[in-house]
Structure formats: C-alpha cells, structure tokens
C-alpha cells in the first residue's frame, strides 16, 4: 500500500516543524497514528526538511550574491570615476575592467553544497 494523501501531508507539515496536535487537528488523524507515521517515515521527513532548508539557504544566498554584485559595481564606478581624466595607462583600465568581469563571473558561479547525513550537517559555499 502506498502513502496516502493524508500521510504525505503529515510528512510535509512535520518537516515544517508542526506539532502532532496541530497536524492531528488539520488533517483529522489521531495522534497515535501520526506518531506511528513519524517513526515509519522519519527518513522521508528528514529529506523534506532538508529540501526546505536548501530552498531557504539558496534564496538567502541569492540575495547575498546580488548585494555583492551591487557593491562591486559601485566600487568599479567609483574607481573609474577616480581615474577618469588622470593619466592612467589604458592597460590599467583594462585590468580594472577584467577584474570586475572576473569577480562577477565567479560570484555568479558560486555554488552551495549541502552535505547531508540524515540531516544537513555542513554547508559549503565555493567559487568555481
């Protein structure tokens, strides 16, 4: 027998941190049944919880990445403003532009890895 809709809803609500009492009222299933399902499907609930956490961290990281890009653009603009009209070798301007481009590319390629051992035990952020 497969997982019922109520059981699937239970796993989702439990993964979100809802209490047995709250879930019992919402899906109209007895608390002892919910406790049984919790034991039976603990790995699945953990995977759902980890997926929720991944989504949250990914969204937060996306916002952070945009803030970093905005700061880089502002710094580039200020730097170019500072050197405009001054005797700066064209190679120097090209180096500044290349640095800016490389930083933006690296930030866009930042990767989040979730190391899961039942629960998320480590998050690594790397630039490729």
The first five atom37 places (N, CA, C, CB, O) and aatype in JSON, in Angstrom:
{
  "aatype": [20, 20, 20, 20, 20, 20, 20, 20, 20, 20, 20, 20, 20, 20, 20, 20, 20, 20, 20, 20, 20, 20, 20, 20, 20, 20, 20, 20, 20, 20, 20, 20, 20, 20, 20, 20, 20, 20, 20, 20, 20, 20, 20, 20, 20, 20, 20, 20, 20, 20, 20, 20, 20, 20, 20, 20, 20, 20, 20, 20, 20, 20, 20, 20, 20, 20, 20, 20, 20, 20, 20, 20, 20, 20, 20, 20, 20, 20, 20, 20, 20, 20, 20, 20, 20, 20, 20, 20, 20, 20, 20, 20, 20, 20, 20, 20, 20, 20, 20, 20, 20, 20, 20, 20, 20, 20, 20, 20, 20, 20, 20, 20, 20, 20, 20, 20, 20, 20, 20, 20, 20, 20, 20, 20, 20, 20, 20, 20],
  "atom_mask": [
    [1, 1, 1, 1, 1],
    [1, 1, 1, 1, 1],
    [1, 1, 1, 1, 1],
    [1, 1, 1, 1, 1],
    [1, 1, 1, 1, 1],
    [1, 1, 1, 1, 1],
    [1, 1, 1, 1, 1],
    [1, 1, 1, 1, 1],
    [1, 1, 1, 1, 1],
    [1, 1, 1, 1, 1],
    [1, 1, 1, 1, 1],
    [1, 1, 1, 1, 1],
    [1, 1, 1, 1, 1],
    [1, 1, 1, 1, 1],
    [1, 1, 1, 1, 1],
    [1, 1, 1, 1, 1],
    [1, 1, 1, 1, 1],
    [1, 1, 1, 1, 1],
    [1, 1, 1, 1, 1],
    [1, 1, 1, 1, 1],
    [1, 1, 1, 1, 1],
    [1, 1, 1, 1, 1],
    [1, 1, 1, 1, 1],
    [1, 1, 1, 1, 1],
    [1, 1, 1, 1, 1],
    [1, 1, 1, 1, 1],
    [1, 1, 1, 1, 1],
    [1, 1, 1, 1, 1],
    [1, 1, 1, 1, 1],
    [1, 1, 1, 1, 1],
    [1, 1, 1, 1, 1],
    [1, 1, 1, 1, 1],
    [1, 1, 1, 1, 1],
    [1, 1, 1, 1, 1],
    [1, 1, 1, 1, 1],
    [1, 1, 1, 1, 1],
    [1, 1, 1, 1, 1],
    [1, 1, 1, 1, 1],
    [1, 1, 1, 1, 1],
    [1, 1, 1, 1, 1],
    [1, 1, 1, 1, 1],
    [1, 1, 1, 1, 1],
    [1, 1, 1, 1, 1],
    [1, 1, 1, 1, 1],
    [1, 1, 1, 1, 1],
    [1, 1, 1, 1, 1],
    [1, 1, 1, 1, 1],
    [1, 1, 1, 1, 1],
    [1, 1, 1, 1, 1],
    [1, 1, 1, 1, 1],
    [1, 1, 1, 1, 1],
    [1, 1, 1, 1, 1],
    [1, 1, 1, 1, 1],
    [1, 1, 1, 1, 1],
    [1, 1, 1, 1, 1],
    [1, 1, 1, 1, 1],
    [1, 1, 1, 1, 1],
    [1, 1, 1, 1, 1],
    [1, 1, 1, 1, 1],
    [1, 1, 1, 1, 1],
    [1, 1, 1, 1, 1],
    [1, 1, 1, 1, 1],
    [1, 1, 1, 1, 1],
    [1, 1, 1, 1, 1],
    [1, 1, 1, 1, 1],
    [1, 1, 1, 1, 1],
    [1, 1, 1, 1, 1],
    [1, 1, 1, 1, 1],
    [1, 1, 1, 1, 1],
    [1, 1, 1, 1, 1],
    [1, 1, 1, 1, 1],
    [1, 1, 1, 1, 1],
    [1, 1, 1, 1, 1],
    [1, 1, 1, 1, 1],
    [1, 1, 1, 1, 1],
    [1, 1, 1, 1, 1],
    [1, 1, 1, 1, 1],
    [1, 1, 1, 1, 1],
    [1, 1, 1, 1, 1],
    [1, 1, 1, 1, 1],
    [1, 1, 1, 1, 1],
    [1, 1, 1, 1, 1],
    [1, 1, 1, 1, 1],
    [1, 1, 1, 1, 1],
    [1, 1, 1, 1, 1],
    [1, 1, 1, 1, 1],
    [1, 1, 1, 1, 1],
    [1, 1, 1, 1, 1],
    [1, 1, 1, 1, 1],
    [1, 1, 1, 1, 1],
    [1, 1, 1, 1, 1],
    [1, 1, 1, 1, 1],
    [1, 1, 1, 1, 1],
    [1, 1, 1, 1, 1],
    [1, 1, 1, 1, 1],
    [1, 1, 1, 1, 1],
    [1, 1, 1, 1, 1],
    [1, 1, 1, 1, 1],
    [1, 1, 1, 1, 1],
    [1, 1, 1, 1, 1],
    [1, 1, 1, 1, 1],
    [1, 1, 1, 1, 1],
    [1, 1, 1, 1, 1],
    [1, 1, 1, 1, 1],
    [1, 1, 1, 1, 1],
    [1, 1, 1, 1, 1],
    [1, 1, 1, 1, 1],
    [1, 1, 1, 1, 1],
    [1, 1, 1, 1, 1],
    [1, 1, 1, 1, 1],
    [1, 1, 1, 1, 1],
    [1, 1, 1, 1, 1],
    [1, 1, 1, 1, 1],
    [1, 1, 1, 1, 1],
    [1, 1, 1, 1, 1],
    [1, 1, 1, 1, 1],
    [1, 1, 1, 1, 1],
    [1, 1, 1, 1, 1],
    [1, 1, 1, 1, 1],
    [1, 1, 1, 1, 1],
    [1, 1, 1, 1, 1],
    [1, 1, 1, 1, 1],
    [1, 1, 1, 1, 1],
    [1, 1, 1, 1, 1],
    [1, 1, 1, 1, 1],
    [1, 1, 1, 1, 1],
    [1, 1, 1, 1, 1],
    [1, 1, 1, 1, 1]
  ],
  "atom_positions": [
    [[0.84, -1.19, 0.0], [0.0, 0.0, 0.0], [0.88, 1.25, 0.0], [-0.95, 0.0, 1.22], [1.84, 1.33, 0.77]],
    [[0.57, 2.2, -0.84], [1.36, 3.42, -0.96], [1.04, 4.42, 0.14], [1.15, 4.05, -2.31], [0.21, 4.18, 1.01]],
    [[1.71, 5.53, 0.06], [1.49, 6.61, 1.02], [0.21, 7.35, 0.64], [2.71, 7.59, 1.07], [0.03, 7.74, -0.51]],
    [[-0.66, 7.52, 1.61], [-1.92, 8.23, 1.37], [-1.67, 9.73, 1.3], [-2.94, 7.91, 2.48], [-0.62, 10.22, 1.69]],
    [[-2.66, 10.44, 0.79], [-2.55, 11.9, 0.71], [-2.4, 12.5, 2.11], [-3.79, 12.5, 0.01], [-1.63, 13.45, 2.31]],
    [[-3.13, 11.94, 3.07], [-3.03, 12.45, 4.44], [-1.65, 12.21, 5.02], [-4.09, 11.79, 5.33], [-1.11, 13.07, 5.72]],
    [[-1.07, 11.07, 4.73], [0.26, 10.76, 5.23], [1.29, 11.68, 4.58], [0.61, 9.27, 4.96], [2.2, 12.17, 5.26]],
    [[1.17, 11.91, 3.29], [2.08, 12.82, 2.59], [1.97, 14.23, 3.15], [1.78, 12.82, 1.07], [2.98, 14.91, 3.34]],
    [[0.74, 14.67, 3.43], [0.53, 15.99, 4.02], [1.15, 16.03, 5.42], [-0.97, 16.33, 4.08], [1.76, 17.03, 5.8]],
    [[0.98, 14.94, 6.18], [1.59, 14.85, 7.51], [3.1, 15.04, 7.41], [1.25, 13.49, 8.16], [3.69, 15.82, 8.17]],
    [[3.74, 14.33, 6.47], [5.19, 14.42, 6.34], [5.63, 15.86, 6.03], [5.69, 13.46, 5.25], [6.62, 16.34, 6.57]],
    [[4.9, 16.52, 5.16], [5.21, 17.9, 4.81], [5.06, 18.83, 6.02], [4.31, 18.38, 3.66], [5.94, 19.65, 6.3]],
    [[3.95, 18.69, 6.71], [3.71, 19.55, 7.88], [4.72, 19.27, 8.99], [2.29, 19.34, 8.41], [5.2, 20.19, 9.64]],
    [[5.04, 18.01, 9.18], [6.02, 17.63, 10.21], [7.39, 18.18, 9.86], [6.08, 16.09, 10.37], [8.11, 18.67, 10.73]],
    [[7.75, 18.11, 8.58], [9.04, 18.63, 8.12], [9.13, 20.13, 8.35], [9.26, 18.31, 6.63], [10.21, 20.67, 8.56]],
    [[7.98, 20.81, 8.29], [7.95, 22.25, 8.53], [7.97, 22.59, 10.01], [6.71, 22.87, 7.89], [8.04, 23.76, 10.39]],
    [[7.91, 21.54, 10.87], [8.01, 21.77, 12.31], [6.69, 21.81, 13.06], [8.73, 23.02, 12.54], [6.66, 22.16, 14.24]],
    [[5.61, 21.47, 12.39], [4.3, 21.48, 13.06], [4.25, 20.4, 14.14], [3.16, 21.27, 12.04], [4.9, 19.36, 14.02]],
    [[3.48, 20.65, 15.18], [3.34, 19.68, 16.28], [2.33, 18.6, 15.89], [2.9, 20.39, 17.58], [1.53, 18.77, 14.97]],
    [[2.4, 17.48, 16.61], [1.45, 16.39, 16.36], [0.01, 16.87, 16.59], [1.77, 15.17, 17.26], [-0.89, 16.53, 15.83]],
    [[-0.18, 17.65, 17.66], [-1.53, 18.15, 17.97], [-2.09, 19.01, 16.84], [-1.52, 18.95, 19.28], [-3.24, 18.85, 16.43]],
    [[-1.26, 19.93, 16.34], [-1.71, 20.81, 15.27], [-2.01, 20.02, 14.0], [-0.65, 21.9, 14.97], [-3.0, 20.28, 13.31]],
    [[-1.15, 19.05, 13.68], [-1.35, 18.24, 12.48], [-2.6, 17.38, 12.63], [-0.13, 17.35, 12.21], [-3.38, 17.25, 11.68]],
    [[-2.8, 16.79, 13.81], [-3.98, 15.95, 14.06], [-5.26, 16.73, 13.8], [-3.97, 15.4, 15.51], [-6.2, 16.21, 13.2]],
    [[-5.3, 17.97, 14.26], [-6.48, 18.8, 14.04], [-6.66, 19.13, 12.56], [-6.38, 20.1, 14.85], [-7.78, 19.1, 12.03]],
    [[-5.55, 19.45, 11.88], [-5.64, 19.88, 10.49], [-6.04, 18.76, 9.54], [-4.32, 20.45, 10.05], [-6.88, 18.95, 8.67]],
    [[-5.44, 17.58, 9.71], [-5.73, 16.51, 8.75], [-6.69, 15.45, 9.3], [-4.44, 15.83, 8.33], [-7.02, 14.48, 8.62]],
    [[-7.14, 15.65, 10.55], [-8.12, 14.77, 11.18], [-7.67, 13.31, 11.23], [-9.45, 14.87, 10.45], [-8.35, 12.4, 10.77]],
    [[-6.49, 13.15, 11.82], [-5.92, 11.82, 12.04], [-5.49, 11.78, 13.5], [-4.71, 11.52, 11.05], [-5.02, 12.78, 14.04]],
    [[-5.66, 10.61, 14.14], [-5.34, 10.51, 15.56], [-3.84, 10.71, 15.81], [-5.77, 9.14, 16.1], [-3.0, 10.43, 14.95]],
    [[-3.55, 11.21, 16.98], [-2.17, 11.48, 17.36], [-1.33, 10.19, 17.37], [-2.11, 12.17, 18.73], [-0.19, 10.21, 16.91]],
    [[-1.87, 9.05, 17.89], [-1.08, 7.82, 17.84], [-0.7, 7.4, 16.41], [-1.85, 6.69, 18.52], [0.39, 6.88, 16.18]],
    [[-1.6, 7.63, 15.46], [-1.29, 7.31, 14.06], [-0.18, 8.22, 13.55], [-2.56, 7.46, 13.16], [0.72, 7.77, 12.84]],
    [[-0.23, 9.49, 13.92], [0.81, 10.43, 13.5], [2.17, 10.04, 14.07], [0.44, 11.85, 13.93], [3.19, 10.13, 13.39]],
    [[2.18, 9.62, 15.33], [3.43, 9.19, 15.96], [3.98, 7.96, 15.24], [3.22, 8.89, 17.46], [5.18, 7.84, 15.03]],
    [[3.09, 7.05, 14.87], [3.5, 5.85, 14.12], [4.09, 6.25, 12.76], [2.28, 4.9, 13.92], [5.15, 5.76, 12.37]],
    [[3.41, 7.15, 12.06], [3.9, 7.61, 10.75], [5.25, 8.31, 10.92], [2.88, 8.56, 10.09], [6.15, 8.16, 10.09]],
    [[5.38, 9.08, 12.0], [6.62, 9.81, 12.24], [7.81, 8.84, 12.35], [6.5, 10.65, 13.53], [8.88, 9.09, 11.79]],
    [[7.6, 7.74, 13.06], [8.66, 6.73, 13.19], [8.89, 6.03, 11.86], [8.29, 5.7, 14.28], [10.04, 5.81, 11.45]],
    [[7.81, 5.67, 11.2], [7.89, 4.92, 9.95], [8.53, 5.72, 8.81], [6.49, 4.48, 9.53], [9.26, 5.16, 7.99]],
    [[8.27, 7.01, 8.77], [8.73, 7.84, 7.66], [9.74, 8.91, 8.09], [7.54, 8.51, 7.0], [9.83, 9.97, 7.46]],
    [[10.49, 8.64, 9.14], [11.42, 9.65, 9.66], [12.47, 10.07, 8.63], [12.12, 9.13, 10.93], [12.83, 11.24, 8.55]],
    [[12.97, 9.13, 7.83], [13.97, 9.48, 6.8], [13.36, 10.39, 5.74], [14.54, 8.21, 6.14], [13.98, 11.37, 5.33]],
    [[12.15, 10.06, 5.31], [11.48, 10.89, 4.3], [11.2, 12.29, 4.83], [10.17, 10.23, 3.85], [11.37, 13.27, 4.11]],
    [[10.78, 12.37, 6.09], [10.52, 13.67, 6.71], [11.82, 14.48, 6.77], [9.91, 13.5, 8.14], [11.82, 15.68, 6.51]],
    [[12.91, 13.81, 7.12], [14.21, 14.49, 7.15], [14.61, 15.01, 5.78], [15.28, 13.54, 7.66], [15.14, 16.12, 5.67]],
    [[14.36, 14.23, 4.73], [14.69, 14.68, 3.37], [13.85, 15.88, 2.97], [14.47, 13.54, 2.37], [14.36, 16.81, 2.33]],
    [[12.58, 15.87, 3.34], [11.7, 17.01, 3.03], [12.19, 18.24, 3.79], [10.21, 16.68, 3.4], [12.25, 19.33, 3.22]],
    [[12.52, 18.07, 5.07], [13.03, 19.18, 5.88], [14.3, 19.75, 5.25], [13.3, 18.7, 7.35], [14.46, 20.97, 5.15]],
    [[15.2, 18.87, 4.83], [16.44, 19.32, 4.2], [16.17, 20.08, 2.91], [17.36, 18.13, 3.91], [16.84, 21.07, 2.61]],
    [[15.17, 19.62, 2.14], [14.81, 20.33, 0.9], [14.31, 21.74, 1.21], [13.73, 19.54, 0.12], [14.65, 22.69, 0.52]],
    [[13.49, 21.87, 2.27], [13.02, 23.19, 2.69], [14.2, 24.07, 3.08], [12.03, 23.06, 3.88], [14.27, 25.23, 2.67]],
    [[15.13, 23.52, 3.85], [16.29, 24.29, 4.29], [17.15, 24.7, 3.09], [17.13, 23.48, 5.29], [17.64, 25.83, 3.04]],
    [[17.34, 23.8, 2.15], [18.11, 24.13, 0.94], [17.48, 25.3, 0.21], [18.21, 22.91, 0.02], [18.18, 26.22, -0.23]],
    [[16.15, 25.25, 0.06], [15.45, 26.34, -0.63], [15.65, 27.67, 0.09], [13.95, 26.03, -0.75], [15.87, 28.71, -0.54]],
    [[15.56, 27.64, 1.42], [15.71, 28.86, 2.2], [17.13, 29.41, 2.06], [15.39, 28.6, 3.69], [17.32, 30.6, 1.81]],
    [[18.12, 28.54, 2.24], [19.51, 28.98, 2.15], [19.84, 29.48, 0.74], [20.46, 27.84, 2.54], [20.53, 30.48, 0.58]],
    [[19.34, 28.77, -0.27], [19.59, 29.17, -1.65], [19.01, 30.55, -1.91], [18.99, 28.15, -2.63], [19.65, 31.38, -2.56]],
    [[17.82, 30.81, -1.42], [17.19, 32.13, -1.61], [17.98, 33.22, -0.88], [15.73, 32.11, -1.13], [18.19, 34.3, -1.42]],
    [[18.4, 32.93, 0.35], [19.19, 33.9, 1.1], [20.52, 34.16, 0.41], [19.43, 33.41, 2.53], [20.98, 35.3, 0.34]],
    [[21.13, 33.1, -0.11], [22.41, 33.24, -0.78], [22.26, 34.04, -2.07], [23.02, 31.87, -1.08], [23.15, 34.81, -2.44]],
    [[21.13, 33.85, -2.75], [20.87, 34.6, -3.98], [20.82, 36.1, -3.67], [19.53, 34.13, -4.64], [21.37, 36.91, -4.42]],
    [[20.16, 36.46, -2.58], [20.08, 37.86, -2.18], [21.47, 38.4, -1.83], [19.13, 38.04, -0.98], [21.82, 39.52, -2.2]],
    [[22.26, 37.59, -1.11], [23.61, 37.99, -0.73], [24.47, 38.19, -1.97], [24.24, 36.94, 0.19], [25.25, 39.15, -2.04]],
    [[24.34, 37.3, -2.94], [25.1, 37.4, -4.18], [24.78, 38.7, -4.91], [24.8, 36.18, -5.09], [25.67, 39.36, -5.43]],
    [[23.49, 39.07, -4.93], [23.09, 40.32, -5.58], [23.67, 41.53, -4.86], [21.56, 40.42, -5.63], [24.07, 42.5, -5.49]],
    [[23.72, 41.47, -3.53], [24.31, 42.56, -2.76], [25.8, 42.7, -3.08], [24.11, 42.33, -1.25], [26.31, 43.81, -3.23]],
    [[26.5, 41.57, -3.19], [27.92, 41.6, -3.53], [28.12, 42.2, -4.91], [28.52, 40.18, -3.47], [29.0, 43.04, -5.1]],
    [[27.31, 41.77, -5.88], [27.43, 42.32, -7.23], [27.18, 43.82, -7.24], [26.44, 41.62, -8.17], [27.87, 44.56, -7.94]],
    [[26.2, 44.27, -6.48], [25.9, 45.7, -6.4], [27.09, 46.46, -5.82], [24.65, 45.94, -5.54], [27.44, 47.54, -6.31]],
    [[27.72, 45.91, -4.78], [28.89, 46.55, -4.19], [30.05, 46.61, -5.17], [29.31, 45.81, -2.91], [30.76, 47.61, -5.25]],
    [[30.25, 45.54, -5.93], [31.33, 45.51, -6.92], [31.08, 46.57, -7.99], [31.44, 44.12, -7.57], [32.01, 47.29, -8.38]],
    [[29.85, 46.67, -8.46], [29.53, 47.68, -9.48], [29.79, 49.09, -8.94], [28.05, 47.54, -9.93], [30.33, 49.94, -9.65]],
    [[29.41, 49.32, -7.69], [29.6, 50.64, -7.08], [31.09, 50.95, -6.95], [28.92, 50.71, -5.7], [31.52, 52.06, -7.26]],
    [[31.88, 49.97, -6.51], [33.32, 50.16, -6.36], [33.97, 50.43, -7.72], [33.96, 48.94, -5.69], [34.85, 51.28, -7.84]],
    [[33.52, 49.69, -8.73], [34.07, 49.88, -10.08], [33.77, 51.29, -10.57], [33.49, 48.83, -11.06], [34.64, 51.97, -11.11]],
    [[32.53, 51.71, -10.37], [32.12, 53.04, -10.82], [32.95, 54.12, -10.12], [30.61, 53.26, -10.54], [33.41, 55.07, -10.76]],
    [[33.15, 53.97, -8.81], [33.94, 54.95, -8.06], [35.39, 54.94, -8.51], [33.85, 54.67, -6.55], [36.02, 55.99, -8.64]],
    [[35.92, 53.77, -8.74], [37.31, 53.65, -9.19], [37.5, 54.28, -10.56], [37.74, 52.19, -9.22], [38.46, 55.01, -10.79]],
    [[36.58, 53.98, -11.47], [36.68, 54.57, -12.81], [36.51, 56.08, -12.76], [35.62, 53.95, -13.74], [37.14, 56.82, -13.52]],
    [[35.65, 56.54, -11.85], [35.46, 57.99, -11.67], [36.74, 58.64, -11.16], [34.29, 58.27, -10.68], [37.12, 59.72, -11.61]],
    [[37.41, 57.95, -10.23], [38.66, 58.47, -9.67], [39.76, 58.57, -10.71], [39.12, 57.6, -8.52], [40.57, 59.5, -10.67]],
    [[39.8, 57.64, -11.64], [40.91, 57.64, -12.61], [40.56, 58.37, -13.9], [41.31, 56.23, -12.93], [41.43, 58.57, -14.75]],
    [[39.29, 58.77, -14.07], [38.91, 59.49, -15.27], [39.59, 60.85, -15.28], [37.37, 59.65, -15.35], [39.58, 61.57, -14.28]],
    [[40.17, 61.18, -16.4], [40.84, 62.47, -16.55], [42.26, 62.47, -16.03], [40.06, 63.54, -15.85], [43.0, 63.43, -16.25]],
    [[42.65, 61.42, -15.35], [44.02, 61.32, -14.87], [44.82, 60.52, -15.88], [44.08, 60.67, -13.46], [44.27, 59.79, -16.7]],
    [[46.09, 60.66, -15.78], [46.95, 59.91, -16.69], [47.05, 58.47, -16.19], [48.36, 60.57, -16.81], [47.85, 58.14, -15.31]],
    [[46.23, 57.65, -16.76], [46.23, 56.23, -16.41], [46.44, 55.46, -17.7], [44.9, 55.8, -15.69], [45.79, 55.7, -18.71]],
    [[47.35, 54.54, -17.62], [47.64, 53.74, -18.81], [46.39, 52.95, -19.2], [48.83, 52.79, -18.55], [45.67, 52.46, -18.34]],
    [[46.13, 52.83, -20.51], [44.98, 52.05, -20.96], [45.0, 50.62, -20.43], [44.93, 52.03, -22.47], [43.95, 50.03, -20.18]],
    [[46.21, 50.08, -20.27], [46.31, 48.71, -19.74], [45.71, 48.63, -18.34], [47.78, 48.23, -19.71], [45.08, 47.63, -17.98]],
    [[45.91, 49.69, -17.55], [45.37, 49.72, -16.18], [43.85, 49.7, -16.2], [45.88, 50.95, -15.42], [43.21, 48.99, -15.42]],
    [[43.26, 50.5, -17.1], [41.8, 50.5, -17.22], [41.32, 49.13, -17.63], [41.33, 51.56, -18.23], [40.3, 48.65, -17.13]],
    [[42.04, 48.48, -18.54], [41.66, 47.14, -18.97], [41.76, 46.13, -17.84], [42.53, 46.7, -20.14], [40.93, 45.22, -17.72]],
    [[42.79, 46.28, -17.01], [42.95, 45.38, -15.86], [41.78, 45.55, -14.9], [44.28, 45.65, -15.13], [41.24, 44.56, -14.41]],
    [[41.39, 46.78, -14.63], [40.26, 47.05, -13.73], [38.99, 46.42, -14.29], [40.05, 48.57, -13.53], [38.24, 45.76, -13.56]],
    [[38.75, 46.61, -15.57], [37.55, 46.03, -16.19], [37.59, 44.51, -16.15], [37.42, 46.51, -17.65], [36.57, 43.87, -15.91]],
    [[38.77, 43.92, -16.37], [38.91, 42.46, -16.35], [38.68, 41.92, -14.93], [40.31, 42.05, -16.85], [38.04, 40.88, -14.76]],
    [[39.21, 42.62, -13.94], [38.98, 42.21, -12.54], [37.49, 42.22, -12.22], [39.74, 43.14, -11.56], [36.96, 41.28, -11.62]],
    [[36.83, 43.28, -12.63], [35.39, 43.4, -12.4], [34.65, 42.24, -13.07], [34.87, 44.75, -12.93], [33.78, 41.61, -12.46]],
    [[34.99, 41.96, -14.29], [34.34, 40.89, -15.05], [34.59, 39.53, -14.37], [34.87, 40.86, -16.52], [33.66, 38.72, -14.23]],
    [[35.83, 39.28, -13.95], [36.15, 38.02, -13.29], [35.41, 37.86, -11.96], [37.65, 37.92, -13.05], [34.93, 36.77, -11.64]],
    [[35.33, 38.95, -11.2], [34.61, 38.89, -9.93], [33.13, 38.55, -10.16], [34.73, 40.21, -9.18], [32.56, 37.71, -9.47]],
    [[32.53, 39.23, -11.15], [31.12, 38.97, -11.44], [30.91, 37.53, -11.88], [30.6, 39.92, -12.51], [29.95, 36.89, -11.45]],
    [[31.79, 37.02, -12.72], [31.66, 35.64, -13.19], [31.79, 34.67, -12.02], [32.72, 35.33, -14.27], [31.0, 33.73, -11.9]],
    [[32.79, 34.89, -11.16], [32.98, 33.99, -10.01], [31.81, 34.02, -9.05], [34.25, 34.36, -9.28], [31.41, 32.98, -8.52]],
    [[31.27, 35.21, -8.82], [30.13, 35.31, -7.91], [28.92, 34.59, -8.49], [29.79, 36.78, -7.62], [28.19, 33.92, -7.77]],
    [[28.7, 34.72, -9.8], [27.58, 34.04, -10.43], [27.75, 32.53, -10.4], [27.4, 34.51, -11.86], [26.77, 31.79, -10.43]],
    [[29.01, 32.06, -10.35], [29.26, 30.63, -10.35], [29.38, 30.05, -8.94], [30.52, 30.33, -11.12], [29.67, 28.87, -8.78]],
    [[29.15, 30.88, -7.92], [29.22, 30.36, -6.57], [28.24, 29.23, -6.42], [28.94, 31.47, -5.53], [27.13, 29.27, -6.96]],
    [[28.65, 28.24, -5.7], [27.85, 27.04, -5.58], [27.66, 26.72, -4.1], [28.5, 25.85, -6.33], [28.58, 26.87, -3.3]],
    [[26.48, 26.28, -3.77], [26.19, 25.86, -2.41], [26.09, 24.34, -2.42], [24.88, 26.53, -1.86], [25.35, 23.77, -3.22]],
    [[26.82, 23.7, -1.54], [26.73, 22.26, -1.42], [26.22, 21.93, -0.03], [28.1, 21.58, -1.69], [26.7, 22.46, 0.97]],
    [[25.25, 21.06, 0.03], [24.71, 20.61, 1.29], [25.22, 19.2, 1.53], [23.16, 20.66, 1.3], [24.98, 18.3, 0.73]],
    [[25.89, 19.01, 2.63], [26.39, 17.69, 2.98], [25.41, 17.09, 3.96], [27.85, 17.75, 3.57], [25.31, 17.52, 5.12]],
    [[24.69, 16.1, 3.49], [23.58, 15.56, 4.26], [23.94, 14.18, 4.78], [22.29, 15.51, 3.42], [24.34, 13.29, 4.04]],
    [[23.77, 14.04, 6.07], [23.98, 12.76, 6.73], [22.78, 12.57, 7.64], [25.36, 12.72, 7.53], [22.87, 12.71, 8.85]],
    [[21.64, 12.23, 7.02], [20.38, 12.19, 7.75], [19.78, 13.58, 7.84], [20.58, 11.6, 9.16], [18.64, 13.8, 7.44]],
    [[20.54, 14.51, 8.36], [20.18, 15.93, 8.44], [21.34, 16.7, 7.8], [19.91, 16.4, 9.95], [22.42, 16.14, 7.6]],
    [[21.12, 17.95, 7.48], [22.22, 18.74, 6.94], [23.23, 18.93, 8.06], [21.73, 20.13, 6.37], [22.91, 19.47, 9.11]],
    [[24.46, 18.47, 7.83], [25.47, 18.64, 8.87], [26.53, 19.67, 8.48], [26.13, 17.31, 9.17], [27.32, 20.09, 9.33]],
    [[26.55, 20.07, 7.21], [27.55, 21.04, 6.76], [27.1, 21.7, 5.48], [28.92, 20.36, 6.57], [26.53, 21.04, 4.62]],
    [[27.35, 22.99, 5.35], [27.06, 23.71, 4.11], [28.36, 24.34, 3.65], [25.93, 24.8, 4.32], [29.04, 25.03, 4.42]],
    [[28.72, 24.11, 2.38], [29.93, 24.7, 1.83], [29.55, 25.63, 0.69], [30.91, 23.61, 1.34], [28.7, 25.31, -0.14]],
    [[30.19, 26.79, 0.65], [30.0, 27.74, -0.43], [31.34, 27.89, -1.14], [29.46, 29.14, 0.1], [32.34, 28.25, -0.53]],
    [[31.34, 27.6, -2.42], [32.6, 27.64, -3.17], [32.43, 28.45, -4.45], [33.08, 26.22, -3.51], [31.33, 28.58, -4.98]],
    [[33.54, 29.0, -4.93], [33.59, 29.67, -6.23], [34.34, 28.78, -7.18], [34.26, 31.09, -6.13], [35.39, 28.23, -6.84]],
    [[33.8, 28.63, -8.35], [34.48, 27.8, -9.37], [35.13, 28.71, -10.38], [33.48, 26.83, -10.07], [35.75, 28.23, -11.32]]
  ]
}
